[in-house]
Amino acid sequence: MRSATQEAQPLKSNHSMSSCLLWMVFACFVSGLIASPRAYAEQIPEIEQRLDRVDWHNAKPLDSEWLKDAIQEIDPNRAIETYARLVVHHVLDLAMSDPTDESYKNILEQATILAEARDNANAIVDLLTVNAEVHIQREQTIRALPLAARIEELLPQVNSPRVLYHAHHTIARALQFEERFQEALEHLLAAHVHLTEVDMIHTQRRRQNLNIQIARIQLSLGNYSAAIMLLDNTIEDAHTHDLAHRLPELLLIRGYAEQNLHGPSEETVELFLRAAEAAADEGIPRIHMLGYNNAGAALLHLGRYDESAHYLRLGIAVAESVNNVNERSVMEFNLGYIQVLQGDHDEGLAAMQESEATFRSFATPHQIANLLTHLADAYELAGRYQEQAAALKEQSQLRERHFQLERDRVFSELQIQYEAQEKSLQIRLLEQESALQQQDIATRERTQRFMLLVAFLLVCLIVLISLGFLKVRRLNGLLNQANRDLARQSKQDPLTGLWNRRAMNARLSAMSNTNQHYAIFLLDIDHFKHINDTHGHEAGDQVLMEVGERLRRLVRHEDMVVRWGGEEFLLFLPTSNIDGLPALARRVLDSVSLEPIVCDDQRVRVTLSGGYLHTDTPGMERFPPPFEDMIRIADLLLYISKSRGRNQITGLKSLYIKEHVQDKQGYRDLLSSAAADTLPIAGPPAKR
């Protein structure tokens, strides 16, 4: 981004004198023909200069009494933009000082009415932006989204670089919470463009904020190398320009990126510890605590249990000092897990169970399901298989519930967006009706001046379009390339190069109007966590890549091999040949387990468990399951394979469905009844 800005500057300086002269002549010409509707300034320079010294994205409020007095003394009808900007700082002072204070809403509503009466887009967008910002700061993103949509509609009317910068930045943050990363990235790029046009007092801090947001999006998209490069440059700039307050956050995110790209290592441990130390210096207890927690977790993966326990205890001490029970329970859970790994099964499991009870009081079902994975592993290490089975069963139920809650949330957000769009449409229709009435009244007065203006405006437009064309084309080229890269990366798993779920959904959409039969295999690597713990995270990545490659060599060009999640793979096979599936299952088992996978001179034997079925399976003709239910059935068959000892694939020979099945439990009941006939296919035995 820096190089693009530097290249654009010479173009601006070469034409600055001619552009200035052109607009001076135009202003004089038009003022002689048309009386301006505003015979006064919209800003008060003295107040604007004082406000320029404050960056409200890193809000250190101005003197509250001065703000109140200035708002009372200023005439909104003569300086609406300065008035709106004062209200923005006053609202931030009120809302951020007390997160429960709602008094700012009346102040904001009155100021917005005045700005709309003056029809000043700069003031309106300034006020809408701070309203959205308050909702984001209070983690009320669902309320910020309609405001972001309204702001985006008004942006073409805004000409203040400062307002444009803050508006694009706030819209991007709201979109990022909704995982609309491509749109968020476009707004961040636009904010970066306007950053060069705003006052220089806060340029470096604002640039740091933008880079942090872009790095977070890169991490969300799995572009870890790009995120690391950007974070390294931003960390260097933080040292150069003495911007140390967000340095702990930068180091923490840098550690996340490194760990996601290369797995736990000495470098990730060092980054997390640097983040903790920097947070201690800056007085940021949350990052101080998270730095120690993540360092301890990385050392746990590296098998350095004593060091891991040391840093986890330091993190617990920080959590206790700020009374953060939630984060403390996570670190105490990890400490208990270390005890189990070191052979102290009973005491370790007791600590894990106590921490789990606290964790359940605040965590989401999805987070609890992830925690149960580690608890089940601990039960297995302790030989408490009945409790392991109960934990895995609860995990499956929680993930199903999470799926349903997520679907309901999406429906609710769509409804809110629809209502906001409907309200916005009504406002635009009223505005259009009012504009038409005013235009009809003013038509006679403008007719006499119209012909003179047209010729002059054409000349101005040609010159302005010529000056702006190169800059617009450059920005469009950058955005188009970014869009193409994001579209390609969004359908491929960054580690294995296999297709991901989005690619699978696109394939299903393309087949929606056909009646083509297909089969699916849902496969899971056995004891994958043990492979990670024994041979290291890099070995685990090599196993995932090699298994994916072996599966890809087995199938046809028209088939799909999908990384379904974690250590799960999905084979999607468009075919009407149901009889050939058992043979394919045997080839899958043989191809993965017969030849060990070599990881850094270590030979790792890998086995799979899985389940398969076909859309033409006997008994499913009357009530054929949709794709989502096919996945559920395959997951249940996979679970059967796991429960029978792993290293096998369970196929569905027949399933007689007599009525619509409502949920996964319904299919589980069918599979355990006489309505189902399954075929277990065992993998090759281990070589001695």
Buried (B, 14 or more C-beta within 10 A) or exposed (E): BEEBEEEBEEBEEEBEEEBEEBEEEBEEBBEEEEEEEEEEEBBBEEBBEBBBEBBBBBBEBBEEEEBEEBBEEBEBEBBBBBBBBBBBBBBBBBBBEEEEEEEBBEBBEEBBEBBBEBEBBBBBBBBBBBBBBBBBBBEEBBBBBBBBBBBBEBBEEBEBBBBBBBBBBBBBBBBBBBEBBBBBBBBBBBBBBBBBEBEEEBBBBBBBBBBBBBBBBBBEBBBBEBBBBBBEEBBEBBEEEEBEBBBBBBBBBBBBBBBBBBBBBEBBBBBBBBBBBBBBEBEBBBBBBBBBBBBBBBBBBBEBBEBBBBBBBBBBEBBEEEEBEEBBBBBBBBBBBBBBBEEBBEEBBEBBBBBBEBBEEEBEBBBBBBBBBBBBBBBBBBEBEEBBBBBBEBBBBBBBBBBEEEEEEEEEBEEBBEEBEEEBEEEEEEEEEEEEEEEEEEEEEEEEEEEEBEEBEEEBEEBEEEBEEEBEEBBEEBBEEBEEEBEEBBBBBBBBEBBBBEBBEEBBEEBEEEEEBBBBBBBBBBBBBEBBBEBBBBBBBBBBBBBBEBBBEBBEEEBBBBBBEEBBBBBBBBBEEBEEBBEBBBEBBBBBBEEEBEBEEEEBBBBBBBBBBBBBBEBBEEEBBEBEBBBBBBBBBBBBBBEEEBBBBBBBBEBBBEEEBEEBEBBBEBBEEEBBBBBBBBBEEEEE
